[in-house]
Amino acid sequence: MATKTAVVLGGSMTGILAARVLSETYDTVLVIDRDEVLGVRESRSGAPHTRHAHGLHARGHLNIEELFPGFTAELTAAGVPTGDLGEMRWYFNGRRLKPARTGLISVTAPRPVLEHHVRARVAALPNVRFLQRHDVLNLVTTPDRGRVIGVRVLPQADGAVEEILDSDLVVDATGRGSRTPVWLEELGYERPAVDRVKVGIAYTTCHYRIRPEWFGGVQSINPVASPAHPRGAFFGQVGRDLCILSLTGILGDYPPTEPEGFLEFARTLPVPDVYEAVRDAQPLDAPTSFRFPASMRRRYERLRRFPDGLLVMGDAVCSFNPVYGQGMSVASIEAMALREHLRAGPPAPLRFLNDISRVIDVPWEISAGGDLDFPEVEGERTAKVRIGNAYIARVQYAATKDAAITDQYMRVAGLMDPPTSLMRPGMLARVLWHSPRRPRPGPSWLATTAASPVPQP
C-alpha cells in the first residue's frame, strides 16, 4: 500500500512546527535544509538573525507546550529563563509600565537554543527525517502544472547529483527569501502582491555574564523604541549566567559594532538602566549587527489560482518587524491552523492561505501600524492607523499608572486577545481616566541630568 509523504522546505521554527503537525497525518515527513541543523545550538549561516534577542511569548508558548507536553519544564531544567510577560521591566515612550502578574509566560532562550529543543523533539518522531545540507532547486509538478508532486534537490557533497523527492504535500517554510513566487511564475501562475513597510531597522548585539544586581529580580529590561525615542534595546537573561543586549535603531541610525560606539549608543537610550548595567562590564564577544529593511507580507490569499500539493507558511508569507517579537508565535498559530486543516482531509491550498491570512491580520496590524507611527517610515496611514496609534499611546501611558491596563496590553502584545479588547467599555474608561489626551513622551534621562556630569565608562 502506498504511503503518504510530506516534504517541508526549511528546518527553522516554522518548518519544524509544521513537521510536528504533519507527522500526525503523513507516514513520512522529510525536512530539508541547506544548513546542518540537528544538534546545532548556535547561530548558523542560513539564519544570521538568530544571534539577536528573541522571545517566545504567551500564545506561542502555549501552542508549543500543547504540541510538546512538558516543554517548559524541559527548558527550565536546561537553565532557560522563563517568566511572566507583564513582570518584565517595560519602557514605552520613556516611561516604565506598572508591572502586572498576567499569567502569560515569556521564554527568553537564545533562538538557536530554543529551536534546538523543539527540533530535537521533532527529530525523535519515528516518521520524521531531516535531510541536511541539501539545496532545493525547484518544484516538480504534474504535466498540466496543476499539482506539485515533489521537489528537486541537490546534496552539498562533491560529486552529488540531483535527486527528486516525491511528495503528496510540500510546505515552503524557507523564510522571507522564499522562491515560491518565482516558482509560481515559472509554472504559469501569478506572483502574489507584496505589502511592505520600510522600517529599516538594525540590531546590534553583544553578550555578557550576568551580575546579580543588573536585573533586580526581573527577566529583562526593555526600553522599546518610539517616535520620540527611536533608539531601543532588549536587555535580558538568556541562560543561568548569560545575558544578551540587542540595541535597535531605524532608518540608518544603526547601533555601531565598534565597542565604544556600541556603549555610547546604549548611553543615549531614554532610560539609564541598560547603560548603567553594562558601562563597566566585560563583554563576552564583539558586537555584531543584523539589518532588517522592511516588514513584508505576500498576499497569497488574493490569488485566484494556486497549485495543489503546495502550502506556504511563516516568514515566507509574512515577515514582521522583529522588535514586536511576533514571528515564532505566529508560526505556532499557523501550525495549529495547519493541524485543523489536516484533520479535515488533504488541505486545499487557497483555503489554507486564506485562513492563515486571517491569523496574520492582527499581528500585522500591530507591527505595521506601530511602525507607521514613526513619521519617517514610508507607508499609507489610514484613519484606522492614525486613530489606533493615538489610542495606543494613551494605553501605554495609562499602563504606567494602572497594572490592570498593563495586564490587558500584554495580552494583546502576546497575541492572546485582539487589539479591540483594549476598547471594551471598562478598559476604555480606565485608559481615558488616566490619559484623556495623547500624552507627551517622557523625557530622556540625559535631558533630566544635563546639569550633572555624564558618567564615563
C-alpha positions in Angstrom: 0.0 0.0 0.0 1.3 3.5 -1.0 2.4 5.7 1.9 1.9 9.4 2.1 4.9 11.7 2.2 5.1 15.4 3.2 8.2 17.5 2.4 9.0 20.6 4.5 11.4 23.1 3.0 13.3 24.8 5.9 14.3 23.5 9.3 13.8 26.6 11.4 10.9 27.2 13.8 8.1 27.3 11.2 9.4 24.3 9.4 9.8 22.1 12.5 6.4 23.1 13.9 4.9 22.2 10.5 6.7 18.9 10.6 5.3 18.2 14.0 1.7 18.6 13.0 2.3 16.8 9.6 3.7 13.8 11.5 0.2 13.2 12.8 -1.2 12.6 9.3 1.6 11.6 7.0 3.5 8.4 7.0 6.8 10.1 6.2 7.8 13.7 6.8 11.1 15.0 5.2 12.6 18.3 6.5 15.1 19.7 4.1 17.6 22.5 5.0 20.7 23.9 3.3 22.5 24.0 6.7 23.4 21.4 9.2 20.6 21.8 11.8 20.5 18.8 14.1 22.3 19.3 17.4 23.1 22.9 16.5 22.7 25.4 19.4 24.5 28.4 17.8 23.6 30.8 15.0 24.2 29.4 11.6 24.8 30.9 8.2 21.2 30.3 6.9 19.7 32.2 9.9 22.0 35.0 11.0 19.1 36.9 12.7 19.0 34.2 15.4 22.0 35.6 17.1 20.0 38.6 18.3 17.3 38.9 21.0 14.2 36.8 20.6 11.3 35.9 22.8 8.6 33.3 22.7 5.6 35.0 24.3 2.2 34.0 25.5 0.3 32.4 22.6 3.4 30.9 21.1 4.5 29.4 24.4 1.0 27.8 25.0 0.9 26.3 21.5 4.4 24.8 21.7 3.6 23.4 25.2 0.5 21.8 23.6 2.5 20.3 20.8 5.3 19.2 23.1 3.9 18.4 26.6 6.5 19.2 29.3 8.4 21.5 27.1 8.5 24.4 29.6 9.8 22.1 32.3 12.5 20.8 29.9 13.6 24.4 29.2 13.7 25.3 32.8 15.8 22.3 33.7 18.2 23.3 30.9 18.6 26.7 32.5 16.4 28.6 30.1 14.8 31.7 31.7 11.0 31.8 31.8 8.9 34.4 33.5 5.7 36.5 33.4 5.4 38.7 30.4 3.9 41.5 32.5 6.6 41.5 35.2 9.5 42.4 32.9 10.7 46.0 33.0 9.0 47.5 30.0 9.5 51.2 29.0 7.3 52.8 26.3 7.8 56.5 25.4 10.5 56.7 28.0 8.1 55.7 30.9 8.0 52.4 32.8 4.8 50.3 32.7 3.4 49.3 36.0 4.3 45.6 36.5 1.4 43.1 36.3 1.2 39.4 37.0 -0.5 38.3 33.8 0.0 34.5 34.0 1.4 34.7 30.5 4.8 33.0 30.1 7.7 34.5 28.2 10.7 32.3 27.2 13.9 34.3 26.5 16.2 31.5 25.4 18.7 32.3 22.6 16.8 31.5 19.4 19.2 28.7 18.4 18.8 27.0 21.8 15.0 27.2 21.6 15.0 25.8 18.1 17.4 23.1 19.2 15.0 21.9 21.9 12.0 21.9 19.5 14.0 20.3 16.7 15.2 17.5 18.9 11.6 16.7 19.9 10.6 16.6 16.2 13.6 14.6 15.1 12.8 12.0 17.7 9.4 11.3 16.0 9.7 8.0 14.2 8.3 9.2 10.9 10.2 12.4 10.6 13.6 12.6 8.8 15.9 15.5 8.3 17.9 16.0 5.0 20.6 18.4 6.0 23.0 20.3 3.6 20.6 19.9 0.7 19.8 22.7 -1.7 16.3 22.9 -3.1 16.4 23.6 -6.8 12.7 23.7 -7.8 9.3 22.1 -7.6 8.2 19.0 -9.6 4.7 19.1 -10.9 2.2 17.1 -13.0 2.3 17.7 -16.7 -0.5 20.2 -16.5 1.3 22.0 -13.7 -1.9 21.8 -11.6 -0.3 19.8 -8.7 3.1 19.8 -7.0 4.3 16.2 -6.7 7.8 16.6 -5.4 10.9 18.7 -5.2 14.3 18.6 -6.9 17.2 18.8 -4.5 21.0 18.7 -4.7 23.1 17.4 -1.8 26.0 19.6 -0.9 28.7 17.0 -1.5 31.4 16.5 -4.0 30.1 14.6 -7.0 26.5 14.8 -5.8 23.7 14.5 -8.4 20.3 16.0 -8.3 17.5 13.9 -6.7 13.7 14.1 -7.0 11.8 13.6 -3.8 8.3 12.5 -4.4 5.6 14.1 -2.2 1.9 14.3 -1.6 2.4 17.7 0.0 5.2 20.3 0.0 5.3 23.1 2.7 7.5 26.1 2.0 8.9 27.3 5.3 12.1 28.8 3.9 11.5 32.4 5.2 11.5 35.8 3.6 13.9 34.6 0.9 11.3 32.0 -0.3 11.4 31.2 -4.0 7.8 30.2 -4.3 6.8 33.5 -6.0 9.5 32.8 -8.7 8.4 29.1 -9.0 4.8 30.1 -9.4 5.6 32.5 -12.2 7.7 29.8 -13.9 4.7 27.4 -13.7 2.4 30.0 -15.3 0.7 31.3 -12.1 0.6 34.9 -10.8 3.1 36.0 -8.2 1.4 37.3 -5.1 1.2 41.0 -4.5 3.5 42.3 -1.7 2.8 44.8 1.1 5.9 46.4 2.6 6.6 48.8 5.4 10.1 50.1 5.1 11.3 50.5 8.7 15.0 49.9 8.0 15.8 48.5 11.4 19.1 47.2 12.6 20.0 45.1 15.6 23.5 45.2 17.1 24.0 42.5 19.8 26.6 41.7 22.5 26.6 39.1 25.3 27.6 39.5 28.9 28.0 37.4 32.0 25.2 38.3 34.4 25.8 40.3 37.5 23.1 39.7 40.2 22.4 43.5 40.6 21.7 44.1 37.0 18.1 42.8 36.7 16.8 43.2 40.3 14.6 40.1 40.0 13.2 40.8 36.6 13.8 38.7 33.5 14.6 41.5 31.1 14.7 45.3 30.7 13.2 46.6 27.5 13.2 50.3 26.5 11.1 50.0 23.4 11.7 52.4 20.6 9.1 55.1 20.0 8.9 58.1 17.6 10.2 60.4 20.4 12.9 57.9 21.4 13.7 55.9 18.3 16.6 54.1 19.9 15.6 51.0 21.7 17.0 47.9 23.4 16.3 44.4 24.7 18.5 43.5 27.6 17.6 40.1 29.1 18.7 36.9 30.7 19.1 34.1 28.3 20.8 31.5 30.5 21.8 30.7 34.0 24.6 33.3 33.9 24.3 34.7 30.4 22.5 37.8 29.2 22.1 39.5 25.8 21.9 43.1 24.9 20.4 43.9 21.5 20.3 47.6 20.6 17.9 48.8 17.9 17.9 51.7 15.6 15.9 52.6 12.5 16.2 54.3 9.1 20.0 54.5 9.0 20.5 55.2 12.7 22.2 51.9 13.3 23.9 50.8 16.5 27.6 50.6 15.9 29.6 47.4 16.1 32.7 49.1 17.4 32.7 48.6 21.2 33.0 52.2 22.3 30.3 53.3 19.8 28.0 50.4 21.0 28.3 51.6 24.6 27.7 55.2 23.6 24.5 54.2 21.8 23.3 52.4 24.9 24.0 55.7 26.9 21.6 57.5 24.6 18.6 55.3 25.3 15.8 57.2 27.0 16.3 55.5 30.4 19.7 54.8 32.1 19.1 51.1 33.2 20.9 49.4 30.4 23.8 51.7 30.2 24.4 51.8 33.9 24.4 48.0 33.9 27.0 47.4 31.2 29.1 50.5 31.1 31.9 48.8 33.1 31.1 45.2 32.2 33.4 42.9 30.2 31.6 41.7 27.1 31.9 38.0 26.1 32.0 38.8 22.4 32.3 41.6 19.9 29.1 43.4 18.9 27.5 42.1 15.7 24.8 43.6 13.6 21.8 42.5 11.5 19.7 44.7 9.3 16.0 44.2 8.5 14.9 46.5 5.7 11.2 46.1 5.7 8.2 44.2 7.0 6.9 42.2 4.1 3.6 40.5 3.6 2.9 38.3 0.5 -0.8 38.3 -0.3 -1.2 34.7 -1.4 -4.8 34.8 -0.2 -5.7 37.2 -3.1 -4.6 34.7 -5.8 -7.3 33.1 -7.9 -5.2 30.0 -8.9 -2.6 28.1 -6.9 -1.2 24.6 -7.5 -2.5 21.7 -5.3 0.0 20.0 -3.1 1.8 23.2 -2.1 1.5 25.3 1.1 3.4 28.4 2.3 3.9 29.3 5.9 5.8 31.6 8.3 8.1 34.3 7.1 7.7 33.0 3.5 4.2 34.6 3.8 4.7 37.4 6.2 7.9 38.7 7.8 7.3 41.1 10.7 9.5 43.8 12.2 11.3 41.7 14.8 11.1 44.2 17.6 7.5 43.1 18.2 8.5 39.6 19.0 5.7 38.0 16.9 7.4 35.7 14.5 7.6 32.5 16.4 4.2 32.9 18.0 2.6 33.5 14.6 4.4 30.4 13.2 2.9 28.4 16.0 -0.6 29.7 15.4 -0.2 28.8 11.7 0.9 25.3 12.6 -2.2 24.9 14.7 -4.3 26.1 11.7 -2.5 23.5 9.5 -3.3 20.8 12.1 -7.0 21.7 11.8 -6.9 21.6 8.0 -5.1 18.2 8.0 -7.7 16.7 10.4 -10.4 17.7 7.8 -8.6 16.0 4.9 -6.0 16.9 2.4 -5.5 20.7 2.7 -6.8 22.9 -0.1 -4.1 25.5 -0.6 -6.1 28.6 -1.2 -8.4 27.8 1.7 -5.4 27.3 4.0 -3.7 30.5 2.7 -7.0 32.4 3.4 -7.1 31.1 6.9 -3.5 32.0 7.8 -4.1 35.4 6.3 -6.7 35.9 9.0 -4.1 34.7 11.5 -1.7 37.3 10.2 -4.1 40.2 10.1 -3.9 41.0 13.8 -0.1 40.9 14.3 0.4 42.7 11.0 -2.0 45.4 12.2 0.0 45.7 15.4 3.5 45.8 13.9 2.9 47.6 10.6 0.6 50.1 12.3 3.1 50.7 15.1 5.9 51.3 12.6 3.8 53.9 10.8 3.7 55.9 14.0 7.2 56.9 13.1 6.9 59.9 10.8 9.9 58.9 8.6 8.6 55.4 7.8 7.0 55.1 4.4 3.5 53.7 4.1 -0.2 54.6 3.9 -1.5 56.0 7.2 -5.2 55.2 7.1 -7.6 56.8 9.5 -7.6 53.4 11.4 -3.8 53.5 11.7 -3.8 57.1 12.9 -6.6 56.7 15.4 -5.1 53.4 16.6 -1.7 54.8 17.2 -3.1 57.8 19.1 -5.1 55.4 21.3 -2.2 53.0 21.9 -0.1 56.0 23.1 -2.8 56.6 25.7 -2.9 52.9 26.7 0.9 52.9 27.2 0.8 56.0 29.4 -2.2 54.7 31.3 -0.4 51.4 31.9 2.3 53.3 33.8 -0.4 54.1 36.4 -2.7 51.0 36.3 -1.4 47.4 36.4 -4.8 46.2 35.0 -4.1 48.1 31.8 -0.6 46.6 31.6 -2.2 43.1 32.0 -4.6 43.7 29.1 -1.9 45.4 26.9 0.3 42.4 27.4 -2.5 40.0 26.4 -2.7 41.9 23.1 1.0 42.0 22.6 1.2 38.3 23.4 -1.4 37.6 20.7 -3.9 36.2 23.3 -6.6 38.9 22.7 -7.3 41.1 19.8 -6.5 44.8 19.9 -10.2 45.6 20.1 -10.1 44.2 23.7 -8.4 47.4 24.7 -11.5 49.3 23.6 -14.0 47.4 25.7 -16.0 49.8 27.8 -14.4 49.1 31.2 -10.9 49.2 29.7 -11.7 52.3 27.7 -12.9 54.1 30.8 -9.7 53.2 32.7 -7.5 54.4 29.8 -9.3 57.7 29.4 -9.3 58.3 33.1 -5.5 58.3 33.2 -4.9 59.7 29.7 -7.8 61.7 28.2 -5.4 63.2 25.6 -2.4 61.7 23.8 0.3 62.2 26.3 3.7 63.8 25.7 6.6 61.3 25.7 8.6 61.0 28.9 11.9 63.0 28.8 15.2 61.3 28.2 17.3 60.6 31.3 20.1 62.6 29.7 17.8 65.7 29.5 16.9 65.4 33.1 20.6 65.1 34.1 22.0 67.6 31.7 23.2 69.8 34.5 25.2 67.0 36.0 28.4 65.4 34.6 27.7 62.4 32.5 29.3 59.2 33.9 32.0 57.9 31.7 32.6 54.2 31.0 
